[in-house]
Each structure stands twice: as structure tokens, then as C-alpha cells.
Amino acid sequence: MQHLIASQQHHDPTDDINAVLRRFSDGSVRLDDGRALAPDDVVPAGVFIWFYRRPAPERHVPGELRELYRDERLLVVDKPPFMSTLPRGQHITETAVVRARRQFGINSLSPAHRLDRLTRGVLLFTMTQDVRGAYQRLFESRSVRKTYEAVTPVPAGWGELLAPGEFNREDSVFLPVPAGAFGHGSTSGFYPEPSPERPWVLRHHMVKLRGRMATYLTDDEPNAETRVTGVRLVGADNDIGKTAESKASSVPRIVWTLEPHSGRTHQLRVNMRLFGTPIVSDPLYGELSDAALWDVDGKMPFVPSVADEDFNHPMGLTAVALSLSDPFSGDHRSFHSSYTPHNL
């Protein structure tokens, strides 16, 4: 046990052999059936042993989990950016599940799904373990409608076309789209502005390998699908009379409304990179080369460590809504984030 703890990249330096022995004396080293172990017990190979390691010192993630909804089965919150959903690697105490249990005083809380650490927005917890499986199955079967909003720079030529008052909004606006954005082999051209009734459907084959920071693309059969159901220009108002601070906050951006119909790692971040407009403050895909997007051996960009992240510049991706049919009551439920997606 001591070797396992000491060999972890992130561990508490005070978690020494004496701390391990105290776990045994406290009865906190146990088998699956709950039986407490002594240090000299012989355990057959392949048997699980349960114990807790001391969390390494962690950088505090700013922000609180905002409660959006609660009943006897569910707690729905807004997760701030830079906070992992579950403990992993160097993130333990500064994760949504640990923070939620402490903040709301409910030790049985478990997340029914995950949000990327850099993404903010709607996160659903179950209140007790006996209902967790039913809600998890909804996410696993893609029975939950998830809506995100991504903030990106304005693609070349879009600002003039989407500017307020430039056109009669009842008329179709055709936007320039680069080759490959809709899928492998898709051609560049002008396409009607996306809408819920006429979405852009993005289909790609995405691969994420353990140990490689970024997802990459192949020309195989698509395994990832995202629907773009809207785009809007924000921050393009007249600057006359504005302060320098207000001008900086009104840099023109595009807010994309996205509905992923699959759950590939970094799916939406890759989608936006393929349009040539990576999500604002995306530390990875904002710097990723075209070669690394397609070549598994492509060089990865430098990404700041967690200790060096700038919490003042969150990535512009928000999980704005979740809709589902409750597996117990059958009621339709819809939860909406209180974040303003483009207020970055």
C-alpha cells in the first residue's frame, strides 16, 4: 500500500508508512464484503482491497455549484469551469462530486453523467445510489437531449452577413463554410444559416487515445454526430460612448447552439476547430495544428499545467440545457443553466 501511494504522481507527502498503519488500526482497510484487514493478513491475488489515500494539496477552483433544481431523487446544479466532475489524477477534493457533497451536506450524491473539466453548466446528480442506474442509463442510451453553446471568434465573412439590420431576417442568410467542417470530404461553400428546423449536421470519425491529449480524426465511418441548430453574432454593437472595459467585453463573437448526438471526448471542441474557429480560450484545440488534428503522431501543443491555468479566462463552452423523460415518474423534465454563455 505504501509503495502504491508513494508512486503516485500526486500524493500527500505526509501519507507515509505510519499513516498507512493508522488506517489499519482505524479499521479503514477492508475487503469487498466489508471485513477489516490487519497488516499481516494474507490476501489472495485478484481480490479488491479498499482504502482511501490522503488527497494531495490541490489548487482551489473558484466558484460555487449553483443549485438549479432539487427533489427526493435529483439535485441539478451549474458547475463552474475548471472543475472536474469526478476525482481523477490530481483532482480529488476540488471536484464537483466532492464539493457538492460538502456544500449541500448530502454524502450520497453521485453524478449521473460527466462534464468536461473546462466546460461549465448543467450537471445532474442523483440523491441516492438506488436511483443512479436508471438516470445513468438515460445518458448511456442517448435518451437525454443536451444543448450546449460555444463561443468562438467570428469566421471570415460572417460578421457582415449576421450584423443586426443588415438583412431582412426572414430572408435566408448563406454563410461560408470551409471544406471538411461537415464531415470528411465535405466541400467548402455557402450554406443556409442553421436553425432547429434546418440544422447543420456534422459527422466525423473521432479517436481519443489514452496518453494523447487531443482527439484526432480519421476517414473511417463517422462515430460522432453534432447538430448546429443556430448561430448568432454578439458583441457587435456600436462602440460610441463605451468605456475601454465595456469595449473589451463587446468583442464580436459567434455563439453556436450545438446538440451532440454522441459523446466522443472533446467532440464539440473538435467540431469548432474544423470550422477554423476554435472555442474561445480553448488551451488545446486553439493551438492544435492541422497535422495533429489528423495524424496520431502529430506534435501536441504546449498546454499550461493545472497550477498555471488562468482562472480569469474560462473556455467558452457551456452546457446550457438538459431535457429528459424521468424514468420514475415519466414526467418531462428540462433544466437550464443560469450562466450567460457569451459573458466571458
Protein Blocks (a to p, Z undefined) as FASTA:
>chain_A
ZZmmmmpmbdcfklcfklmmmmmmnopaccfkopacdfkbccdehiacdddddddddddd
edidddfbdcfkbccddddehiafbdchjblklpfklmmmmmnopakbccfbdcdfkbgc
jddddfbfklmmmmmmmmmnopaccdddddddddehklmmmgghkacfkbccdddddehk
loghiacdddddddfklccdddddddddehiabacddfbdcfbdcddfbdcdehiacfeh
iafklmmmmgccdddddddfbdcehklmmmmmmnopacehiaklmmpcfklmmmmkbccd
ddddfklpcfklccfbdcfbdcdddfklopacddddfbdfklZZ
